[in-house]
Amino acid sequence: MTEEVMHVAERPSWCCRQCHAPWPCVPARADLTTSLDRVGRVIYMSLHLVDAAKDQPLLGPEELFDRFIGWARAS
């Protein structure tokens, strides 16, 4: 039996615990795209954006939007 790999955020860095890329990483985005519809993804990622903005105050609003909402809205 193989163990499922979960690509989840490590706080407060907001890097993936599995692959260490900025979260949401490519595998996390793929998983979220298959498991949530567009509206659900945007709502879910909006909640994470708020937490990431608190944890990473040096990230600008454009970067946060692109990283958390932009891809989720377009998928």
C-alpha positions as CSV (number, residue, x, y, z in Angstrom):
1,M,0.0,0.0,0.0
2,T,1.4,3.4,-1.0
3,E,1.1,6.4,1.3
4,E,-0.7,9.4,-0.2
5,V,1.4,12.5,-0.4
6,M,-0.3,15.6,0.8
7,H,0.9,19.0,-0.5
8,V,-0.3,21.3,2.3
9,A,1.0,24.7,3.5
10,E,3.5,25.0,6.3
11,R,2.8,28.1,8.3
12,P,4.1,30.7,8.7
13,S,6.4,30.3,5.7
14,W,3.5,29.2,3.3
15,C,5.8,26.7,1.6
16,C,4.6,23.2,0.8
17,R,5.4,20.7,3.5
18,Q,6.1,18.0,0.9
19,C,7.9,19.7,-2.0
20,H,8.9,23.0,-0.3
21,A,7.7,25.2,-3.2
22,P,5.6,28.3,-2.5
23,W,2.1,27.0,-1.6
24,P,-0.2,26.4,-3.3
25,C,2.3,24.4,-5.3
26,V,1.5,22.8,-8.7
27,P,0.4,19.4,-7.1
28,A,-1.8,21.3,-4.5
29,R,-3.4,23.3,-7.3
30,A,-4.1,20.2,-9.3
31,D,-5.7,18.5,-6.3
32,L,-7.8,21.6,-5.5
33,T,-8.9,21.8,-9.1
34,T,-10.2,18.3,-9.1
35,S,-11.7,18.3,-5.6
36,L,-13.5,21.7,-5.6
37,D,-15.5,23.7,-8.1
38,R,-14.4,27.1,-9.1
39,V,-16.5,29.0,-6.5
40,G,-15.4,26.6,-3.8
41,R,-11.7,27.0,-4.8
42,V,-11.9,30.8,-4.7
43,I,-13.6,30.9,-1.3
44,Y,-11.2,28.3,0.1
45,M,-8.2,30.1,-1.2
46,S,-9.5,33.5,-0.1
47,L,-9.5,32.2,3.5
48,H,-5.9,31.1,3.1
49,L,-4.9,34.5,1.5
50,V,-6.1,36.3,4.7
51,D,-3.9,34.0,6.9
52,A,-0.9,34.3,4.5
53,A,-1.2,38.1,4.6
54,K,-1.0,38.0,8.4
55,D,1.9,35.5,8.4
56,Q,3.9,37.2,5.5
57,P,3.3,40.9,5.8
58,L,6.0,41.7,3.3
59,L,4.1,40.0,0.4
60,G,2.4,42.6,-1.7
61,P,-1.4,42.5,-2.5
62,E,-0.7,41.7,-6.2
63,E,1.6,38.8,-5.3
64,L,-0.9,37.4,-2.8
65,F,-3.8,37.7,-5.2
66,D,-1.9,35.9,-8.0
67,R,-0.7,33.2,-5.7
68,F,-3.9,32.5,-3.9
69,I,-6.8,33.7,-6.1
70,G,-5.7,34.4,-9.6
71,W,-5.0,30.7,-10.6
72,A,-8.1,29.5,-8.7
73,R,-10.4,31.9,-10.5
74,A,-8.9,31.0,-13.9
75,S,-9.0,27.2,-13.5
